[in-house]
Amino acid sequence: MKHPNKTIFVTGATSGVGLKITELLVAQGHIVYATGRNAVALKVLERLGAQVIQADLTNLHTLDDVCAQLPPIDVAILSAGVGKFAVAPALQDEDIAQMIELNVSVPIYLAKRLASKMIERKQGHLIFIGSQAGKVATPKASVYAATKHAIVGFTNGLRMELAPYNVKVTAIHPGPIDTPFLDKANDTSGYRESLGRFLLSAEEVAQETVKTIDRPVREINLPRIMGLSSKLYALAPATIEWLGKSFFHKK
């Protein structure tokens, strides 16, 4: 049974999965606080009915300011992220720093602040948009995979820490998604072409994410078969790496 409408905070709300999540939540009648950097996209979300906050969350002072503007939050969906797909030696130091900052530090800083308030209220739900890369690393994504692996570890520990306070933690681990993120992350077209039918749509991921608001499960793996592949990887990593070569060794 659907719960009453909630107050929900969404990061990375101006593009990709975060945008689709925000649109869906507003359409369902939830009170949505959306943050991102794209002023034009935020204006569109504001016209739809979202409360918008333009911010660069990599600045700690700005992050504190955003949190100060929020009312008591029932659900936080931490969707902001960035990726750059290249072999580690080819990455610029700035690319590495940006991935670590936005994919690891920002969600941890936010979770700390939001969870503290949820603990006081003895209720809440933190939803993290992770990645299958955090479970099965691939060539040209070693640093990105490292950041998402950190989220797997963080959410697993945080879930146990917050359980006594009735605060739920869900991790959404999608495979590659057909969004502008993929274009920005990869300088060549080979990656998108090699994945073909395995690409998820942002709408699919958004719908599965929103479903967990009324069903706060431990984690969701998308597509479902990738949940199996990560389990097989734990049992036979060399075999899975060999099978995956054809998808990721593209020029």
N, C-alpha and C positions, 0 to 999 in steps of 0.2 A: 504494500500500500504506500502511495506517495506521501511523503512527509509534508508538513506545511512549508511554505516558502521560507527561504533562509537568506541571511546576509552573507554574501560570498565575495572574497577578494581574489582577483585574478592578476597574475603578472604575465608579462609578454603578451598582453591583450591586443596588440595592434597588428599582429600578423600571424599567419599559419594556424597552428592548432589553438593557440591562445585566443586568437580572434574568433574562431568558430565556436570555441567554448563559451566565450562572452556573449556572442549573439544568441546561442542556444539558451543560456541561462536567463537572459533578459526576456526572451520569448516565452519562457516558462513562468515568468512572473517573479523571479527572485530579485532581491535587492543586490545589485552588483557594483562593486568598486573595482574599476579596471585601471591598470597602470601600464604605461609603455612610453616609448620616446617619440613615436610618430604623431605629431599634432593633428594632422589631417585625419588619420584613422580614428584618433580619439574623439574628434568632433563628430564623426559619423556615429560612433558608439554612444556618444552623449545624446544625439538626436533619437537614437533607438530607445534610450531610457537608462543607460548606465551612468553611474557617477564616475567621473574620470579624473585621473591624477597623472599629469605628465611628469616623468621622472627618469633619471638615469640611476638605477639601483646600485651601480658599482661604486657610487659615492656614499660612504657610511653616514655622513651628515644628512644627505638627501633621503637615505633609507629610513633614518630615524624620523625625519619630517613626514614621510609618507605614512609610517605606522601611527604617528601622532594624529593624523587626519582620519584614521579609520575608527568606526564605532566598534562595539563588540562583534567579532567575526565568528560565524558558525563554521564556515568552511573556507580554507585557503587553497587555491590551486596555483602552484608554483610552476609556471610554464616557460618563463624566460630562459633562453639558452642561445648558444652560438657554437658554430663548428667550422673548422677549416680542415678539409681532407687533403692530406699530403703526407708523404713519409716524414718521420720526425726530423731528420737532418735538413729537410727542405723548408721547414716551417720557420717563419720569422719569430724572434723572441716575443714580439708584441702579440702575435697570434696565439702563442702558448699562454701568455699571461692573461689574455682576454678570455680564453676558454676556461682556465682555472678560476678566474674571478667570477664570471657570470654563471658558469655551470656548477660550481662547487661552493665558493665562498658566499655568494649572494643568497642561495636557498638556505644555507645553514644559518647565516645571520638572521634571515627573515623568520625561519622556523623557531629559532631561539626566542625572538621577540613575540611572535604570535602565540607560541606554545605557552609562554609565561602567563598570558592573559587567559588562555583556554584552561589552564590548570586552576586558576582562581575560580573560574566558573564551573569547573568539573564537567566540561563538555567541549567538543570541538572535533574538527576533522582536517587533517593536513593531507593534501594530495600532491604528489610530486610527479612531474612528467620526466621520466628517466629515458632509457633507451635500451634496446637489445644489445647495443654496443657495449653496455656496461656488464653484460654477461658473456658475450662472445666477441672478442676483439677481431678486427680485420686489418689487412694492410691499408695504408693511407688513412688510418683512423686511430692510430695508437694513442695519441694524446687525447683526442676526443673520447675514446673508449676509457681512458684512465679517469677522466672527469666523471663519466657516467658510472663507472665502477665505484667511485667514491660515493655517489648517491645511493647505490645499492647497499653499501655498507652502512651509510648514515641512516637510511630509512629503516633498515633491519634493527639497528640498535635503538633508534628513537622510538620505534613502535613499542618495544619492551619498556622503555623508560616512561612513556606516557600512558601506558595501559592502566596503571592504578588510578589515574585521574579521569578515566572515561574519555580520553582524547585518542581518536583513531588516526592511524597513519596508513595511507595507501600509496603504492608506487605503480605508475602506468609505464610499461616498457614496450613502446612500439618499435617496429622495424622501420626502415626508411620510409619517409612520408613525402608525397608529391606536393611540395610547397616551395616557395621562394628560398627557404632555408637551404634546400639541396643545391640550388643554383649558386648561392653565395658561398657555400661550403666547398664546392668542387669547381676547379677552373676548367675542367674538360667535360665533354658530354658522355664519356665512356661509362661513368658510374651509373647514371640514370638509365642508359641503354641496357646495361648488363642486368639491371634489376627487373626491368620490364614489368611483368604482371605481379611481381612481389611488392611493388610500391603500394603503400596505403594512401588513402585520401585523408585530408585533414578532417573532413566531416565524420569519417568512421571513428577516428581517434577521439574526436570531441564527444561524440555520442556515447562511446564506451566510458569515457572519463566521467561524464555527467551522471551516468547510471550509478556510479559508485557512491554518489551523494546519499542515495537511499539504500545502498548496499555496500557499506564500507569494508570491502574485502582487503586482504593483505596486499595482493598485487594483481595486475592484469597484464598478460602478455599478448601482443598483437603483431602479426596475425597469430591465431591460436597455436599454429604449428611451431612457432618460434619458442613457445614455452617448452615444447618437446626437444627442440634442437639445443636449447641451453642445458637441459638435463643430460642429453647425450654428450654434449661437450664436456661436462664435468666427469663423465665416465670414460670418454675416449677422445681427448682433445686433439691428438695428432690426426685421427681419422676425419674429424669435422673440419679441421684446418685444410686438409688435403682436398676434401670435397668442395670447400668454399673458394678454392683458388680461381676457378673459372669465372666467378662473379667479380672478383676484386683485383685481379692482376690485369688491369686495363691501362693502356697508355693515356 
